[in-house]
Amino acid sequence: MTTRILLADDHALVRRGVRLILDSEPDLTVVAEAGDGAEALSLAATERPDLVILDIAMPRMTGLQAARELARQQPDLRILILTMYDNEQYFFEALKAGANGYVLKSVADRDLVEACRAAMRDEPFLYPGAVNALIRNFLERSAQGADPPARAITEREEEILKLVAEGHSSKEIARLLFISVKTVERHRANLLQKLGLRDRLELTRYAIRAGLIEP
């Protein structure tokens, strides 16, 4: 199936270049363009795209503000931040806002297509500098004596969480742990409810914070 994309950037030339990259792929197509975050919200409501790509610095409403609102209005919508800012603060704010990935414009021709496909697989996409930022953040918290989140899940749920975060399917997890697929799905649903999370991406973030997997 073709992924329908809404592209939001306040520079028409940037949108044109990004659109050329995306529309050249058989599984990706740009169905709408927005010049700011507010227009992106309006178009997302009418066009119902599968994926929204947002610049950060836009008039009226920034990409981060739009991402937060889109995540609230359409929880199943995938969101990517495409930006010139190689900035840890923006990166962490993007994750908090619900973005599935963070891509730098300077390497968009190399990374953007894969980021789109990763987002549609419900997998996070992080550029190398962002991965380093996550590691530094974890190390700084450890150096300050910050403990991982208190245990709120059972050992079996922790096993499931780790395998989900590593990208294994329910069938693969069932085979690895010698349990039924239905049992895996029940544990996964319990994890989401207990931890107040929405999807695999948020489970992965939790697993990183808890030290179950490496960023």
N, C-alpha and C positions, 0 to 999 in steps of 0.2 A: 504494500500500500504506500501511496505517496504521502509524505508528511507535509501538511499545509502550514505555512510559516507566515507570521506577521512580523515585519521588520520595522523597528522604530529607531530613528536617528534624525537629529535636526539638520544634518548636512546631506543635501540631495546627492552630491557626488559620492559620498560614502555609501549611501543606500544603493546607488547604481552599481558600484563596485562589488558590494556584498551580494547584491542580487545576481550579478553575473556568476559569482562563485557558486551560489546555491542552485540557481536554475540550470546550471550545466550538469547537475547530478540527476539521475533518473528517478531517485526516490525522494527528492526534495523540490518543493516549489513555493515561491513567495506569492501569497494570495492578496496581500495588502501591505501598504507602507504608511507609516505615521511619522510626523515631524516632531512630536513631543509625547510625553507620557500620558497626558489627558486624552489626546487623540488615539493613542494606543489602547486605552481602556475602552473607548467608544467602539473602535473597530473590532476589538476582541469580542465584544458583546454581540456584534452583528455578524461577523465573519466566522466566529467560533473556530479559530485555528487550533492546530495540535501543539504548536510551539510558538513562543514569542521571543524574539531577540531584541534586547533593549540596550541602548547606550545609557551611560550614567548621567552625563551632563546634558540635560535638555531643558528647554523653557517650559514654563507653567507647572510641570510636574517632572521630577527627575526619574530616571530609570529605576532607582531603588524604591522610590515612593510608588511608582506604577507596579513594580514587582510585588510589593506587599499587598496592594489592593487586588491585583490579579490573582494572587495565591488565595486570597480570601473569597473572591467571587467565583473563581473556577479552580477548585482544588486539584482537578486532574490535568490542568494545563501545564505544559513543560515551559520552563523559563531559562533563558541564557542571558548572561550579561556580556556584552561585547564592548570593550572600552580601551581607551589609550592609557588608563591609569594602572600602572604596576604598583599598587598601593595596598598594603596589608589591611588598613582600616576599611577601605572600600570592599575588599575581598570578603572580610568577615561580615560586613553589613549585608553584602549580597547573599551570603549563606543564610543569615538571619531572616532576610526578606523572602526566602523560599526559592532562590535560584538553584537550578540543577547544575550550573556550570559557570565558569568565569574564563573568558577568552580575551586575549589582548589583540587589538586591531593590528599591531605590528606583525603578527604572525597569523592573521585570520586566514590567509590563503593556505596555510599549512594545517591549522587546527580546527577551523570552524565547522567543516563538514563532519569530521569525526565527533566533535562536541554535540552537534545536532543529533547524530545517530545514537550517541551515548545517552543523551537526554531521553530519547524516545524508548530506549531500553531501560529507562528508570535507573541509570547509572550516573554517578557524578563525573564531571569532567573538570579537572584542575590543571592549569599550566604549571610547569616545574617550580616557579617562584612561589606559587600558592601552596604547593605541597610543603615547601621549605617553611612557609609561614605557619602552617599547621604544626609542624614539628617543633619550631621555636616556641610557639604558644604552649604546647604541651610540656616542653622542657622548663619553660619559665614557671608554669604553674607547679610543676614538681619541685623546682628549686625553692619556691615560696612555701612549700609544705602543703599545697592543696592536694587533698586526697581525690581519687576517682569518685564518681557518684556512689552513694551508699547502695548496697545490694538491695535492689527492689524486685529482683527476678530470681527464679530457681536456677539450679545448676543446669538442668535440661534446657530451660529457656535461654540460658547463656550460651549453650552449645549451638542452639538454633540461631540465635542472634549473630554469633560469629560467622556461621556458614552463610547466612543470608547476606551479611555485609561483605563477604568475600565473593559474592556473585553466584552462589550455587542456587539452582532451581529447587523447588519443593521435591521433585522426584529424586534429584541427586542427594538432597539432604536425607530423605527417607531411606535411600539405599545405604548411605554412609552410617546412619545411626540405627539401622535395622528397625525402623518403625514405619507406620503407614503414612501415605501422603496426607490423608485426612488429619492425622495426629500432628503432622508438621504444620498444616494450615491452622489448626486450632491453637498451637503454641504461638505461631506468628501473630494471629489475631489478639491473643492475650498480651503479647509483647507491646503491640501498638496501643492497646487500651491502657495497660499498666503505666507505660512510659509517656503517654499522652502524645504519641507520634502519629504521623499520617501515612508514611510510605517507606519504601526501601532506602531512599536517600537519607531520610531522617534517622532510620535505624543504623545506617552506616556512620553517620555523624556521631551518634551515641556510642557506637562501638569504638570509634576512634577516641572519644573523650574518656571512655572507660578503660582504654588500654588493651582492648581485645584484638584489635588489628592495627597495623601501622598505616598512617596517612599515605 
